[in-house]
């Protein structure tokens, strides 16, 4: 009876374990899903692969540990293994061969310190179709190793390696559909880099030093559907920047930190593109009215968090019939007379398109109540411009030869006026910055002042609304014998003087 009772207890325990989804044979420090087909050993500080891994496992993940070597027999001991992840370890060298990998279709070794892949490493990986090698120390594309999977490999991520990509590096990969080269430091792709990739549908060339879209290389891609070029050094896109790629459906150029302008017909080669995104490109301040001309199928356009102050009339007209979603919030829009058309257009567009209208706000405006208000909430009559006016500048002053001086000029106006200084020795460059909602400031720095600096200094504020000037006089006295120049800033704008006095009174 006792044996029977014990047997019932054991049976009940096994049933509870099964119901809880916990494997009786799961290795210590690992978590096994029901059926022992998935074993997860992530972030456990492991220096070697755990023992006792069930032979039934299909997916084994040992990421974020301290493995320094990859056991060459791990796959052979696991005949059913199909996906193996050893990302973010300390692996520096791979074994000469990964034996017994007849069923392995996914291998991920991202975030290690691998500098080369042995030529025969993948020789038994006869069905491998996904290979992730990003974030290692590879200096060249491992062509010899890849030749073993040239017919089966469909996804290759080799990004964030110090690669020197050469012509023909990928031409043997007959069925490759996804290629990621993000983070490669080259300024261009050598001619022939993408030759032979007839099946490629996704290409990521987010290379930080890339200076232009590689037109010649892209022109040979017959079925590419998604093109990603984020975080590049491309400064502008214009007519002809892209070759004719009628199969591209999605263009991603987010975080283009050096992109300043989209010129007319900038994307015309992508005639059938449906989604275009330039999100988080802070220098993008110019979009010409015909930038989207030639695009016949755009449904989604993302220009959020760029540097757009003004949009030209008819900017969205070329895509008006197909557009469904427009994200354009968190731009530093100047709600002046140049944007009156946009205020009217937005009132109609909100009923037609999916818009982030609550995030489309005025960063600059002639009416204080309009600042940081949504564009939709501002009456059209309030979209007005202001003639430039120099409202404050450093007063006439006297210095001694050898001194240093800072001259400050502040002007109001919408659109923002451009400020320049004229000096006794000609024009001078000055640093400019936004100071108020409708004003800008320009500072002129003078060091080691000499008698040549004596004379009149004129600050000019100019925009398409007009011009304003103001002048101060600088008198330079000779240095007395035995005295030393102060080398200090001896004059500041009266605006800041007033602020300092106010603080002292308080």
HELIX and SHEET records of a PDB file:
HELIX    1   1 UNK A    2  UNK A   20  1                                  19    
HELIX    2   2 UNK A  143  UNK A  146  1                                   4    
HELIX    3   3 UNK A  147  UNK A  149  5                                   3    
HELIX    4   4 UNK A  215  UNK A  218  1                                   4    
HELIX    5   5 UNK A  317  UNK A  319  5                                   3    
HELIX    6   6 UNK A  337  UNK A  339  5                                   3    
HELIX    7   7 UNK A  340  UNK A  349  1                                  10    
HELIX    8   8 UNK A  357  UNK A  359  5                                   3    
HELIX    9   9 UNK A  368  UNK A  370  5                                   3    
HELIX   10  10 UNK A  375  UNK A  377  5                                   3    
HELIX   11  11 UNK A  380  UNK A  382  5                                   3    
HELIX   12  12 UNK A  451  UNK A  453  5                                   3    
HELIX   13  13 UNK A  494  UNK A  505  1                                  12    
SHEET    1   A15 UNK A  31  UNK A  32  0                                        
SHEET    2   A15 UNK A  38  UNK A  40 -1                                        
SHEET    3   A15 UNK A  59  UNK A  61  1                                        
SHEET    4   A15 UNK A  83  UNK A  85  1                                        
SHEET    5   A15 UNK A 106  UNK A 108  1                                        
SHEET    6   A15 UNK A 130  UNK A 132  1                                        
SHEET    7   A15 UNK A 155  UNK A 157  1                                        
SHEET    8   A15 UNK A 178  UNK A 180  1                                        
SHEET    9   A15 UNK A 202  UNK A 204  1                                        
SHEET   10   A15 UNK A 226  UNK A 228  1                                        
SHEET   11   A15 UNK A 250  UNK A 252  1                                        
SHEET   12   A15 UNK A 275  UNK A 277  1                                        
SHEET   13   A15 UNK A 300  UNK A 302  1                                        
SHEET   14   A15 UNK A 325  UNK A 327  1                                        
SHEET   15   A15 UNK A 354  UNK A 355  1                                        
SHEET    1   B 3 UNK A 236  UNK A 237  0                                        
SHEET    2   B 3 UNK A 261  UNK A 262  1                                        
SHEET    3   B 3 UNK A 286  UNK A 287  1                                        
SHEET    1   C 2 UNK A 333  UNK A 335  0                                        
SHEET    2   C 2 UNK A 362  UNK A 365  1                                        
SHEET    1   D 4 UNK A 386  UNK A 393  0                                        
SHEET    2   D 4 UNK A 405  UNK A 414 -1                                        
SHEET    3   D 4 UNK A 439  UNK A 446 -1                                        
SHEET    4   D 4 UNK A 431  UNK A 436 -1                                        
SHEET    1   E 5 UNK A 397  UNK A 400  0                                        
SHEET    2   E 5 UNK A 466  UNK A 477  1                                        
SHEET    3   E 5 UNK A 455  UNK A 463 -1                                        
SHEET    4   E 5 UNK A 418  UNK A 423 -1                                        
SHEET    5   E 5 UNK A 426  UNK A 428 -1                                        
END                                                                             
